[in-house]
Amino acid sequence: MIATPSTIMIGVRILRIAIGILGGDVQPLRPGLAAPRTQGRRQGFTLLEVLLAMALVSVVAVSLFASLGVAYRARESARSTMNPVRAVHVALETIGKDLSGALAPTGILAGSFLGVRSTAASGLADAIEFYRLAPLGPDLLAATGGAVQGRPTTGAAGAVQGGPPSATAGAAQARSLSGIVGGWAGASYVTGRVAGIQRVELSLGLLSGETLPALLRQTTSNLLAPVLVEPDVEVLCRNVTSFGARYFDGTYWQESWDSTTLDNTLPAAVQVYLRVEWPAWRSASPVVYEATRTFVLACRQESSSTASSSSSGGSSSQGAGS
């Protein structure tokens, strides 16, 4: 039971009465008799009363400090346990969003889909490279003047009609970007935010000052630059000991994937495995957490050989029926 200020004061009063009785200042009550009034009652507390009160306050302070210490240790322990879980799931969510927009390697700017299997001392160290359809950044949206909102149309004079007021100012810049923005070619405007093609590479890399590698996401948006453009590097997850991927071809799971040798097709699904070793709070052994998630690719297309075999099988069945 935790002592409160009121109980402390009651205890102090009881001790004071007891000390007064022992010292002869206060006469104990007898049945049927009123307590005699004492002349010259002292005002304030004696030294013994102050010392007893300080002792009680010290006991309460120690108990409160112990309770706060337990709560602090519980919070740090829970944080060290949940940090790797949150980091892994955030990284997998980002990978899932990238893979959901993966493009088939048959477009104008789309490249091959490569999944390379490699190993390291601590586990797998795979690398995935593909092209995806991604929303434009704020700089490119500002360059278009917002002309891509609301499905505007161009009139005879080239002015934008049916769009926001800023659409007219950015109509020329928007049309000049039609050749490099995926989804823009063949149509002047689209509904919502225009999407562009990005090259995405997921791999492990060792950051300065760290002993374990990190999962890096490198994106390149300007695919038609005349010079080599350094990709934008984003750290998805730290303290990664194993990063692997498997690719489903419709029948079996493959450990690697090269669309250039597979008739420029995407895998039907990609299974990503991620394991981290997070430093634990006040513990020499790290917190190990691993998770596996499977993502279905939306732009999956059957290869030409499969399609031709299925069509020939259908024609032969029709001939047999006739």
C-alpha positions in Angstrom: 0.0 0.0 0.0 1.4 3.4 -1.0 1.3 6.0 1.7 -0.4 9.3 0.9 0.2 12.8 2.4 -3.0 12.5 4.4 -2.0 9.2 5.9 1.5 10.6 6.7 -0.1 13.6 8.5 -2.3 11.2 10.5 0.7 9.2 11.4 2.6 12.3 12.5 -0.3 13.4 14.6 -0.6 10.0 16.2 3.1 10.0 17.0 2.9 13.5 18.4 0.1 12.5 20.7 2.0 9.4 21.8 5.1 11.4 22.5 3.0 13.9 24.4 1.5 11.2 26.5 4.9 9.7 27.2 6.3 13.1 28.1 3.4 14.0 30.4 2.1 16.9 28.3 -1.2 15.3 27.5 -3.3 13.3 29.9 -4.9 10.2 28.6 -8.7 10.2 28.4 -10.6 8.3 31.0 -14.1 7.0 30.6 -16.6 9.8 31.4 -14.0 12.4 31.9 -13.1 15.2 29.6 -9.5 15.8 28.6 -8.0 18.5 30.8 -6.8 21.7 29.0 -3.1 22.1 29.2 -1.6 25.5 29.7 1.1 26.8 27.5 0.7 24.2 24.7 3.7 24.2 22.4 3.3 25.6 18.8 5.0 23.6 16.1 6.8 20.3 16.1 9.6 19.0 18.1 12.9 17.7 16.7 11.8 14.1 17.2 8.6 14.6 15.3 10.5 16.2 12.4 12.9 13.3 12.3 10.1 10.8 12.3 8.3 12.7 9.5 11.4 12.8 7.4 11.9 9.1 7.9 8.3 8.4 6.7 8.8 10.7 3.7 12.1 8.9 2.9 10.3 5.5 2.9 7.6 6.8 0.6 10.2 8.4 -1.8 12.1 5.1 -2.0 9.0 3.1 -2.7 8.0 5.6 -5.4 11.5 5.5 -7.0 11.4 1.7 -7.0 8.0 1.8 -8.8 9.2 4.3 -11.4 12.3 2.2 -12.0 10.2 -0.9 -12.7 8.0 1.0 -15.1 11.0 2.5 -16.9 12.6 -0.9 -17.3 9.4 -2.4 -18.6 9.1 0.4 -21.1 12.6 0.0 -22.4 12.3 -3.8 -22.6 9.0 -3.5 -24.6 10.6 -0.9 -26.9 13.7 -3.0 -27.6 11.3 -5.9 -28.4 9.0 -4.0 -30.7 11.5 -2.0 -32.6 12.7 -4.8 -34.8 9.1 -5.9 -35.5 8.1 -2.5 -36.5 11.2 -2.0 -38.7 10.8 -5.3 -40.5 7.1 -4.8 -41.3 7.6 -1.2 -42.5 10.3 -2.5 -44.8 8.1 -5.3 -46.1 5.2 -2.8 -46.7 7.5 -0.6 -48.8 8.8 -3.6 -50.8 5.2 -4.7 -51.4 4.2 -1.3 -52.7 7.2 -1.3 -55.1 6.4 -4.8 -56.4 2.7 -4.1 -56.8 3.7 -1.5 -59.5 6.4 -3.7 -61.2 6.2 -3.3 -65.0 6.6 -6.1 -67.5 9.9 -5.8 -69.3 8.3 -5.0 -72.6 7.6 -1.3 -72.4 9.6 1.6 -73.9 11.4 2.5 -70.8 10.8 -0.6 -68.8 13.8 -2.8 -68.2 14.4 -6.4 -67.1 13.4 -8.0 -63.9 16.4 -9.5 -62.1 16.5 -11.5 -59.0 20.0 -12.6 -58.0 20.7 -15.2 -55.2 23.8 -14.7 -53.2 24.9 -15.6 -49.7 26.9 -13.9 -46.9 28.4 -14.9 -43.6 25.3 -14.2 -41.7 22.7 -15.5 -44.2 21.2 -14.6 -47.6 22.2 -11.4 -49.4 19.9 -11.4 -52.4 19.4 -8.4 -54.8 16.3 -7.5 -56.7 16.2 -5.0 -59.6 13.1 -4.1 -61.5 11.1 -1.2 -63.0 7.9 0.1 -61.5 5.2 2.6 -62.1 5.4 5.3 -59.4 3.8 8.6 -58.6 5.6 11.7 -59.6 7.5 13.6 -57.0 6.6 17.2 -55.9 9.2 18.7 -58.2 7.8 17.2 -61.3 4.3 17.9 -60.2 5.2 21.6 -59.8 6.8 21.6 -63.3 3.5 20.4 -64.8 1.6 23.2 -63.0 -1.0 20.7 -61.7 -2.3 20.2 -65.2 -2.7 16.5 -64.5 -5.6 16.9 -62.1 -9.3 16.6 -63.0 -8.8 15.1 -66.6 -8.7 18.4 -68.4 -8.9 18.7 -72.2 -7.1 20.9 -74.7 -9.0 23.4 -76.7 -8.2 24.8 -80.2 -5.8 27.4 -78.8 -4.0 24.8 -76.7 -5.4 26.1 -73.5 -6.4 23.7 -70.8 -10.2 23.4 -70.2 -11.9 21.7 -67.3 -8.9 21.7 -65.1 -7.8 23.8 -62.2 -6.7 27.4 -62.7 -3.0 26.4 -62.6 -3.5 23.9 -65.4 -3.2 26.5 -68.2 0.2 27.7 -67.0 1.7 24.3 -66.9 0.1 22.8 -70.0 3.2 23.2 -72.3 5.5 21.8 -69.6 3.1 18.9 -69.1 3.0 18.0 -72.8 6.8 18.2 -73.1 7.0 15.5 -70.4 4.7 13.2 -72.3 7.5 11.4 -73.9 9.3 10.4 -70.7 6.4 9.8 -68.3 5.0 6.3 -68.3 1.3 6.3 -68.7 1.3 9.7 -70.4 2.1 8.6 -73.9 -1.0 8.2 -76.1 -3.1 10.5 -74.0 -2.8 14.1 -73.2 -3.8 13.8 -69.6 -4.9 11.2 -67.1 -7.1 11.3 -64.1 -5.3 11.9 -60.8 -1.5 12.0 -60.3 0.5 11.0 -63.3 2.8 8.0 -62.8 6.4 7.8 -63.9 8.7 4.9 -64.4 11.4 4.3 -61.8 14.2 1.7 -61.6 14.2 0.1 -58.1 17.1 -1.9 -56.7 16.8 -3.7 -53.3 20.0 -5.0 -51.8 22.1 -5.1 -48.6 24.8 -2.6 -47.9 27.1 -1.8 -45.0 26.7 1.7 -43.6 29.6 3.6 -42.0 29.9 3.0 -38.3 27.7 -0.1 -38.2 28.7 -3.8 -38.0 25.6 -5.3 -39.6 24.3 -4.5 -43.1 21.2 -2.5 -43.9 18.5 -3.1 -46.5 18.9 -0.3 -49.0 16.3 0.9 -51.6 17.9 2.7 -54.5 15.6 4.4 -57.0 16.4 6.2 -60.3 13.7 8.3 -61.7 15.4 10.1 -64.6 16.0 7.2 -67.0 16.7 9.4 -70.0 19.5 11.4 -68.5 22.5 12.0 -70.9 24.9 11.4 -68.0 25.0 8.8 -65.3 22.6 9.7 -62.5 23.3 8.6 -58.9 20.2 6.8 -57.5 18.4 8.0 -54.4 19.3 5.8 -51.5 16.9 5.0 -48.7 17.5 2.8 -45.7 14.6 0.5 -45.3 15.8 -1.5 -42.4 19.0 -1.7 -40.3 20.8 -4.6 -38.6 19.7 -7.1 -41.3 21.4 -10.5 -41.2 19.5 -12.1 -44.0 17.5 -10.9 -47.0 16.2 -13.4 -49.5 13.6 -13.7 -52.2 11.9 -16.5 -54.2 10.0 -16.2 -57.4 6.9 -18.2 -58.4 6.7 -19.0 -62.1 3.2 -20.4 -61.9 4.3 -23.9 -61.0 7.5 -23.9 -58.9 9.4 -21.5 -56.7 12.7 -20.3 -58.2 15.6 -18.9 -56.2 16.6 -16.5 -59.0 14.9 -14.7 -61.9 16.2 -13.2 -65.1 13.4 -11.9 -67.4 15.9 -11.7 -70.3 16.1 -15.5 -70.4 12.5 -16.1 -69.5 10.8 -14.5 -72.5 10.5 -11.1 -70.8 8.0 -12.2 -68.2 7.5 -11.3 -64.6 7.1 -13.9 -61.8 3.6 -14.5 -60.7 4.6 -13.8 -57.1 7.6 -12.9 -55.1 8.2 -14.2 -51.6 10.5 -11.9 -49.5 12.3 -13.1 -46.4 13.9 -10.7 -43.9 15.7 -11.4 -40.6 17.2 -8.8 -38.3 19.2 -8.9 -35.1 18.4 -5.9 -33.0 20.5 -4.9 -30.0 18.5 -5.7 -26.8 18.3 -3.3 -23.8 20.7 -4.3 -21.1 21.3 -7.7 -22.6 24.3 -9.1 -24.5 22.2 -11.4 -26.7 20.3 -9.4 -29.5 16.7 -9.6 -30.3 16.2 -11.8 -33.4 13.1 -11.3 -35.5 12.3 -12.7 -39.0 9.3 -12.4 -41.2 8.2 -13.7 -44.6 5.7 -12.2 -46.9 4.4 -13.1 -50.4 3.5 -10.4 -52.9 1.5 -11.0 -56.1 2.6 -9.0 -59.2 -0.2 -7.3 -61.0 1.5 -7.1 -64.4 2.2 -10.8 -64.8 1.9 -12.0 -68.4 2.1 -15.4 -69.8 5.1 -16.1 -72.0 4.6 -16.5 -75.8 5.5 -20.2 -75.7 2.9 -20.9 -73.1 0.3 -18.8 -74.9 1.1 -20.5 -78.2 0.9 -24.0 -76.7 -2.4 -23.2 -75.0 -3.9 -21.7 -78.3 -2.7 -24.8 -80.3 -4.3 -27.0 -77.7 -7.5 -25.2 -78.0 -7.5 -25.4 -81.8 -6.8 -29.1 -81.7 -9.6 -29.7 -79.3 -12.0 -27.8 -81.6 -10.8 -29.9 -84.5 -11.5 -33.1 -82.5 -14.9 -31.8 -81.6 -15.7 -31.0 -85.3 
